[in-house]
Amino acid sequence: MFGFDTAVINGAVGALQKAYNATSGMTGFAVSSALLGSALGAFFAGPLADRQGRIKTMAMASVLFTLSAIGSGMAFGIWDFIFWRALGGIAVGMASVIAPAYIAEVAPAHLRGRLGSLQQMAIVVGIFIALLSDYFIALGAGGSAEAPFWFGVSAWRWMFWSEIPPAILYGVAALMIPESPRYLVAQGQDRKAADVLAKVVGGDVLSKVEEIRQTVNMERKPQFSDLLSRRGGLLPIVWVGMGLSILQQFVGINVIFYYSSILWQAVGFSERDSLLITVITGIVNIVTTFIAIATVDKFGRKPLLLLGSIGMTVTLGTLALVFGNAAIDPATGNPSLTGSAGIIALLAANLYVVFFGFSWGPIVWVLLGEIFNNKIRAAALSLAASIQWIANFIVSTTFPPLLNTFGLGSAYGIYTIAAAISIFFVALFIKETKGKELEEM
């Protein structure tokens, strides 16, 4: 649902802009309005999950996803569309916090990296299904999201309504999994916690329950004030989590997943071919996430992040050079990729997704579930995820004006700089967490 909800708008961007006669700035805000909701949802998800439990919070997110899908497809104008997208964004923000926390709290240490990477796998599968859905709906409407589809309703509206079945399925599935044993211990429900641990971990569960109890603050609920050091200001580890979140977005990955259909149209591809390229990119994203799952517990988190940062810097720099030096089409004012330039851009874009897909995509979520101790995990994850969505909002909102004002070359130059910074950030501030129990953090 996280991936589906954020990416489903990809195929509808151009049609939305024409349907509501929106400027490039307003289009960017409409696309990224869900991200403001995500920041809000992420901020409150941790405290909510600590009060109501992880499972109930997931069920609440399912309801919001469903309402957002219905409302986005029925929207009469740009502002009510923005409201419904923001509502879905709140659900995405909640899911982005609860999933890594839940997985980290349930998974055995030797499997936690791989199981944590499954969140990214779910995200990229959701992105792929959304892009594939957009492609086939547009194809059924004659190759355009503006054309009428079933019952004479515009295809772009059906793109949003296609989210309703998975949104309901998410809620049903959430109610079928056990509650987090660490949440249960915090609520004084040691017997239930032991039952869950016996099912998912096995071994001496009573000693594990006691170990968890010793690390969980039983006197009061976690608060955001726990994130402050004795000298004032945020704890260093919280800054590290925020840095990971910001850099994951500032490398521009979601420009590919939110705007790729209009990005490839801007350099000369047809709408149908642009949507097909986007689907192929979604497949590449899934395949590379398998690499992360297979290697994260073998090679560790830090080496994969470093390799991904270097690869992203090279591929983004290539895109910046190709787009920046492309000839301008006098009819449209857009860069035109002719000959080998188009092939180089497609290869660089997909290689960029490869390097992101096995490193910064899944590993950041794994680390955010691991690096914080039990006392601050929910609150720190909420803050880090909230910052991540704000960073995502900044990148997504600024892309259409950057495209129109400065061109693709300048936009990708900015993302290249962020990727280069990420190399030094990982080298200086990230410590390896492979194989450690959460109680050791």
Order of alpha helices (4+ residues) and beta strands (2+ residues): alpha-alpha-alpha-alpha-alpha-alpha-alpha-alpha-alpha-alpha-alpha-alpha-alpha-alpha-alpha-beta-beta-alpha-alpha-alpha-alpha
